[in-house]
């Protein structure tokens, strides 16, 4: 990918930079000032983050304004990494560095030997490069095999072979943290980092020096550090050493979406999207199906059969929605229909996308994962039905079944059949309309959406024990 090109109006030499009146400031001052400016203009600080505006975001803002590093504490799938990456949006558009320096050196106060040498030789003629915000962010996933060389640096044997002494800083090959100088450094799953490496991280952040191969190197780095960790009751793989935890000023606790609306909004934002291709039916997801998918995840987070220590990520909702859309699209293509919409009969597909993302408290012959997921799906349909439909309004539908009506649904049944049932069965059209399956502007009917609504109503009546349900040759048969 091409790197952004700095505007030609920006100074190109140290002399031009000084003449322009540019003033150096630390990355924490930069984040603080830009946050205050965004707050003053009432702009969104973390675009795309849903459900954190009253809980997590204020704590992050407080930490930035206080100049404190941050550790995000939360279970998997709670947007910890996303929040860290969005901090880049609070950096300046461009940052001047010494061309040829190794550590994003401030032209007015370089710290790497290479940059100091360039400035000493060229003075005001020192060439300047400009960094965009995305190149000032470094991220590392902590694993037990990480070494000091990976994070901080190591002696470069090639430079030693060229004749330099080991005590010469020019022999060093700097690691990820020094190269993030004047930017944001994020380390994910910090407790997984070996304690001796955490000590080295503490030294470089607090004491501003580090020992490499027995030589003490002063590195006055300018960093904003963000770490993430799972709660102590979730992971037993390691811990954050107390001095380092003390150095990370604010601990911000994240959480899962607390409302169905927030869960649905996140799913809409995060689910896989494909470009529209002529001949491929578009997929329309009714609101009650979206809420049903979100309800499955919310029920899983409260289920005693599922381990709550490991958490139930929003990725469960996203994966389930993607699978349901895939099933609906496959059916529409096979039946030659112009529009696809997920149905209740498609919910069996979420077994594959849910089972692998949740941990059961105990796995045995009595409680296989599939059975647990099936119970969650049934409860989610029941809860969503009660939220949208008054059972008393479907008495006419039940009466039709008492008079001998039998309906067989399934993936082989075309949407036009559901539209016919809706027209012919008294009370069914009113129920479909209340689910929002009609176009709000002109009252037009989309057969695929009507099919989804009809199946939802029939399954709700079955769960309320108003209809019986049997497995048919090609799907499900509803009768009284």
C-alpha positions in Angstrom: 0.0 0.0 0.0 1.3 3.5 -0.9 2.4 5.6 2.0 0.7 9.0 2.4 2.6 11.9 1.0 3.2 14.9 3.1 1.9 18.2 1.7 4.6 20.2 -0.1 3.9 23.2 2.1 5.4 21.5 5.1 9.0 22.4 6.0 11.6 20.1 4.4 14.7 21.1 6.5 15.4 21.7 10.2 16.0 25.4 9.5 12.7 25.7 7.7 11.0 23.9 10.6 12.4 26.2 13.2 11.5 29.3 11.1 7.9 28.1 10.8 7.5 28.4 14.6 6.8 24.7 15.1 7.0 23.7 18.7 7.8 20.2 19.9 5.5 18.5 22.4 5.2 15.1 23.9 2.8 12.5 22.5 0.7 12.8 25.7 0.5 16.5 25.3 -0.5 16.0 21.7 -3.3 13.5 22.6 -4.5 15.7 25.4 -4.7 18.9 23.3 -6.4 17.1 20.4 -8.9 15.4 22.7 -9.9 18.7 24.3 -10.3 20.2 20.8 -12.6 17.3 19.8 -14.6 17.6 22.9 -15.0 21.3 22.5 -16.3 20.8 18.9 -18.6 18.0 20.3 -17.2 15.5 17.8 -17.2 11.7 18.4 -14.0 10.6 20.1 -14.2 6.9 19.2 -16.2 6.5 16.0 -17.7 3.1 15.6 -17.6 2.1 19.2 -21.1 1.2 20.5 -22.3 1.0 24.0 -19.3 2.5 25.8 -20.3 6.2 25.7 -21.5 6.3 29.3 -19.1 3.7 30.8 -15.7 3.1 29.1 -15.2 6.2 27.0 -15.3 8.7 30.0 -12.6 6.7 31.8 -10.4 6.8 28.7 -10.9 10.5 28.3 -9.9 11.0 31.9 -6.8 9.0 31.5 -5.7 10.9 28.4 -6.4 14.3 30.0 -4.4 13.2 33.1 -1.5 12.0 30.9 -1.8 8.4 32.1 -1.0 5.2 30.3 -3.9 2.8 30.1 -4.6 -0.9 30.7 -7.8 -2.3 29.3 -9.2 -5.1 31.4 -11.9 -7.3 29.9 -12.9 -10.6 28.4 -12.4 -11.5 24.8 -14.3 -9.6 22.1 -14.8 -6.4 24.1 -13.2 -4.0 21.6 -10.0 -3.6 23.7 -7.7 -3.6 20.6 -10.2 -1.5 18.6 -10.1 1.2 21.3 -6.3 1.2 21.3 -6.1 1.6 17.5 -8.7 4.4 17.5 -6.4 6.4 19.7 -4.4 7.1 16.6 -7.2 9.4 15.6 -6.2 11.8 18.3 -2.6 12.2 16.9 -1.6 15.2 14.8 -2.0 14.8 11.0 1.8 15.0 10.5 4.9 14.7 12.7 8.4 15.9 11.7 11.3 13.4 12.1 14.9 13.4 11.2 15.4 11.7 7.8 17.9 8.8 8.5 17.1 8.6 12.2 16.1 5.3 13.6 13.6 6.3 16.4 11.3 8.8 14.8 13.7 11.4 16.2 12.5 14.9 17.1 14.6 17.2 14.8 15.1 19.6 17.7 16.1 16.9 20.2 17.2 13.7 18.4 17.9 10.6 20.6 19.2 8.0 18.2 23.0 8.1 17.4 22.3 8.1 13.7 20.0 11.2 14.0 22.3 13.0 16.3 25.1 12.5 13.8 23.0 13.8 10.9 22.0 16.9 12.9 25.6 17.5 14.0 26.9 17.4 10.5 24.1 19.3 8.6 22.7 21.6 11.2 19.8 23.7 9.7 20.2 21.7 6.4 19.1 18.5 8.1 16.4 16.9 5.9 13.0 16.4 7.5 10.4 13.7 6.8 6.8 13.8 8.0 5.0 10.9 9.6 1.2 10.3 9.3 -0.7 9.1 12.4 -1.0 5.4 11.3 2.8 5.1 11.2 3.1 6.2 14.8 1.2 3.2 16.2 2.9 -0.1 17.1 1.2 -3.2 18.4 2.4 -6.5 19.8 0.7 -9.6 21.0 2.4 -10.8 24.2 3.5 -14.4 24.1 5.8 -16.3 26.5 8.5 -16.6 23.9 9.0 -12.8 23.4 12.5 -11.6 24.3 14.1 -8.3 25.3 15.5 -8.2 21.8 12.1 -8.2 20.2 10.8 -5.4 22.3 13.8 -3.3 23.1 16.8 -4.3 21.0 19.9 -6.4 20.5 23.5 -6.0 19.4 23.7 -6.3 15.6 26.5 -8.8 14.8 27.0 -7.4 11.3 27.7 -3.9 12.8 30.2 -5.5 15.2 31.8 -7.3 12.3 32.2 -4.0 10.5 34.6 -2.9 13.3 32.4 -1.1 15.9 32.9 -1.8 19.6 30.2 -3.5 21.6 29.9 -0.5 23.8 29.1 1.7 20.8 25.3 2.5 20.6 25.7 2.3 16.8 26.0 -1.5 17.1 22.4 -1.7 18.5 19.5 -2.9 16.4 16.5 -1.3 18.2 13.3 -3.3 18.9 9.6 -2.5 18.6 9.3 -0.2 21.6 12.1 2.3 20.7 10.9 2.4 17.1 7.5 3.5 18.4 9.1 6.6 19.9 6.8 9.7 19.8 3.8 7.5 19.2 1.5 4.9 20.7 2.7 1.4 21.8 0.0 -1.2 22.4 0.7 -4.6 23.9 -2.1 -7.1 24.0 -2.6 -9.8 26.6 0.1 -8.3 28.8 -0.1 -11.0 31.6 1.2 -13.6 29.0 4.5 -11.6 28.9 7.2 -13.3 30.9 7.8 -11.4 34.2 11.5 -10.8 33.4 10.4 -9.2 30.1 7.9 -7.1 32.0 10.8 -5.9 34.2 12.6 -4.7 31.1 9.5 -3.0 29.9 9.2 -1.3 33.3 12.8 -0.1 33.1 12.5 1.5 29.7 9.2 3.2 30.6 10.1 4.4 34.1 13.9 4.6 34.3 14.4 5.5 30.6 17.4 3.1 30.4 17.9 -0.6 29.6 20.8 -3.0 29.7 21.6 -4.8 26.5 24.3 -7.4 26.7 25.6 -5.8 29.9 25.7 -2.3 28.5 23.4 0.4 29.9 21.7 2.4 27.2 19.8 5.6 27.9 16.6 5.8 25.9 14.5 8.9 26.8 11.5 7.6 24.8 8.3 9.5 24.4 5.5 7.0 24.4 1.8 6.6 25.2 1.4 3.0 26.3 -1.8 0.9 26.1 -2.0 -2.6 27.4 -4.8 -5.1 27.4 -5.5 -8.0 29.8 -8.2 -10.4 30.7 -9.5 -10.4 34.3 -7.4 -12.4 36.8 -10.3 -14.9 37.3 -10.3 -15.7 33.6 -6.6 -16.3 32.8 -4.2 -18.3 34.9 -1.4 -18.1 32.4 0.4 -15.2 34.0 0.0 -11.8 35.8 1.1 -8.2 35.5 3.9 -7.5 37.9 2.9 -5.0 40.6 5.5 -2.3 39.7 4.4 -2.4 36.0 0.7 -2.3 37.0 1.5 0.7 39.1 3.2 2.4 36.2 0.1 2.0 33.9 -1.9 4.9 35.4 -5.5 4.0 34.6 -7.2 0.6 34.5 -10.3 0.8 32.3 -12.8 -2.1 32.6 -14.6 -3.0 29.3 -17.8 -4.9 29.0 -20.1 -6.6 26.5 -23.1 -4.7 25.0 -25.7 -4.3 27.7 -28.7 -3.9 25.4 -30.0 -5.8 22.3 -30.0 -2.6 20.3 -26.3 -2.1 20.9 -25.5 -5.7 20.0 -27.6 -5.4 16.8 -25.8 -2.2 15.9 -22.4 -3.8 16.4 -23.4 -6.7 14.2 -24.5 -4.4 11.4 -21.1 -2.6 11.6 -18.9 -5.7 11.8 -20.5 -8.4 9.7 -18.9 -9.4 6.4 -19.9 -7.4 3.4 -19.6 -8.2 -0.2 -19.8 -5.9 -3.3 -23.1 -6.0 -5.1 -22.9 -8.3 -8.1 -25.5 -8.4 -10.8 -27.5 -11.6 -10.7 -26.8 -12.3 -7.0 -29.9 -11.7 -4.8 -29.5 -9.1 -2.1 -30.1 -10.3 1.5 -32.6 -8.4 3.6 -32.6 -9.1 7.4 -35.8 -8.3 9.2 -35.5 -6.5 12.5 -36.9 -9.4 14.5 -34.3 -11.7 13.1 -31.5 -9.3 14.1 -32.9 -9.1 17.6 -33.2 -12.9 17.7 -29.6 -13.3 16.8 -28.6 -10.8 19.5 -30.8 -12.5 22.0 -29.0 -15.8 21.5 -25.7 -14.2 22.6 -27.3 -12.4 25.5 -28.9 -15.6 26.8 -25.5 -17.4 26.4 -23.9 -14.7 28.6 -26.4 -15.6 31.4 -26.5 -19.3 30.9 -25.2 -21.5 33.8 -24.3 -24.1 31.2 -21.7 -21.8 29.6 -18.5 -20.7 31.2 -18.8 -17.0 32.0 -15.1 -16.8 32.9 -14.1 -17.1 29.3 -16.9 -14.8 28.1 -19.2 -14.9 25.1 -17.9 -12.5 22.5 -19.9 -10.3 20.2 -18.2 -12.3 17.5 -20.8 -15.0 18.2 -23.6 -12.6 17.1 -21.6 -11.5 14.1 -20.8 -15.1 13.0 -24.4 -16.2 13.4 -25.7 -13.3 11.3 -23.2 -14.0 8.6 -24.2 -17.7 8.5 -27.9 -17.0 8.5 -27.4 -14.6 5.5 -25.4 -17.3 3.7 -28.2 -19.8 4.2 -30.8 -17.4 3.0 -28.7 -16.5 -0.1 -28.2 -20.1 -0.9 -31.9 -20.8 -0.8 -32.8 -17.7 -2.9 -30.3 -18.8 -5.6 -31.7 -22.4 -5.7 -35.3 -21.2 -5.8 -34.6 -18.4 -8.3 -35.9 -15.7 -6.0 -34.8 -12.1 -6.5 -34.4 -11.3 -2.7 -33.2 -13.4 0.2 -34.2 -13.2 3.8 -33.3 -15.5 6.8 -36.0 -17.6 8.3 -36.6 -19.5 11.6 -36.0 -22.7 9.7 -32.5 -21.5 9.0 -31.5 -21.3 12.7 -30.0 -24.8 12.7 -27.1 -23.3 10.8 -26.0 -21.3 13.8 -25.0 -24.5 15.7 -21.7 -24.5 13.7 -21.0 -20.8 14.2 -21.9 -20.8 18.0 -20.6 -24.1 19.4 -16.9 -23.3 18.7 -17.1 -19.9 20.3 -18.5 -20.8 23.7 -17.0 -22.9 26.5 -19.3 -25.2 28.4 -19.0 -25.6 32.2 -18.9 -29.3 31.7 -19.1 -31.4 28.6 -20.6 -34.8 28.8 -23.0 -37.2 27.1 -25.9 -35.4 28.8 -25.0 -31.9 27.6 -23.4 -31.9 24.2 -22.6 -28.4 22.8 -25.2 -28.8 20.1 -28.0 -29.4 22.6 -27.0 -26.4 24.7 -27.0 -24.1 21.6 -30.4 -25.6 20.5 -31.9 -24.6 23.9 -30.4 -21.1 23.6 -32.0 -20.7 20.1 -35.4 -21.9 21.4 -35.3 -19.5 24.3 -34.2 -16.7 22.0 -37.1 -17.3 19.6 -39.6 -17.4 22.5 -38.2 -14.1 24.1 -38.1 -12.3 20.7 -41.7 -13.4 19.9 -43.0 -12.2 23.2 -41.3 -8.8 22.6 -42.9 -8.3 19.2 -46.2 -10.2 19.2 -49.3 -10.3 21.5 -50.4 -13.9 21.4 -54.1 -13.0 21.7 -54.0 -11.2 18.4 -53.3 -14.5 16.7 -56.4 -16.3 17.9 -57.8 -16.3 14.3 -54.7 -18.0 13.1 -55.0 -20.7 15.7 -58.7 -21.2 14.9 -57.8 -21.9 11.2 -55.4 -24.7 12.4 -58.2 -26.0 14.7 -60.4 -26.2 11.5 -57.8 -28.5 9.9 -55.2 -26.2 8.4 -51.7 -27.8 8.0 -48.7 -25.9 6.9 -45.3 -27.3 5.9 -42.4 -24.9 6.0 -38.7 -25.3 5.1 -35.9 -24.3 2.8 -37.5 -25.9 -0.2 -40.7 -23.9 0.2 -40.7 -20.8 -2.1 -41.5 -17.4 -0.6 -44.7 -17.0 -2.7 -46.3 -19.9 -0.8 -45.9 -18.0 2.4 -47.5 -14.9 0.8 -50.4 -17.1 -0.3 -50.8 -18.4 3.3 -50.7 -14.9 4.6 -53.5 -13.8 2.3 -55.7 -16.9 2.9 -55.3 -17.5 6.7 -57.4 -15.0 8.7 -55.3 -12.9 11.1 -52.0 -13.9 9.7 -51.6 -10.8 7.5 -52.2 -8.6 10.5 -49.4 -10.4 12.5 -47.0 -10.2 9.5 -47.8 -6.5 9.2 -47.1 -5.9 12.9 -43.7 -7.5 12.5 -42.8 -4.8 9.9 -42.7 -7.1 6.9 -44.5 -4.6 4.7 -42.8 -1.6 3.1 -43.5 1.4 5.4 -43.9 3.9 2.6 -46.2 2.2 0.1 -47.2 -1.0 1.9 -45.5 -3.2 -0.8 -44.9 -6.8 0.1 -41.4 -8.5 -0.3 -42.1 -12.2 -0.4 -38.8 -13.3 1.2 -39.5 -11.0 4.2 -43.1 -12.3 4.4 -41.8 -15.8 4.5 -39.5 -15.0 7.4 -42.3 -13.3 9.3 -44.8 -16.2 8.8 -42.3 -18.8 10.0 -41.5 -16.6 13.0 -45.2 -16.4 13.9 -45.8 -20.1 13.5 -42.8 -21.0 15.6 -43.9 -18.6 18.3 -47.4 -20.2 18.4 -45.8 -23.6 18.7 -43.5 -22.4 21.6 -46.7 -21.1 23.3 -48.2 -24.5 22.8 -50.9 -23.3 20.5 -49.6 -25.4 17.6 -48.0 -28.7 17.2 -44.8 -29.2 15.2 -43.5 -32.3 13.5 -40.6 -33.0 11.2 -41.8 -33.4 7.6 -40.1 -34.9 4.6 -38.7 -31.5 3.5 -39.1 -29.3 6.6 -41.4 -28.7 9.5 -45.2 -29.3 9.6 -47.4 -27.1 11.8 -50.8 -28.4 12.8 -53.2 -28.3 15.7 
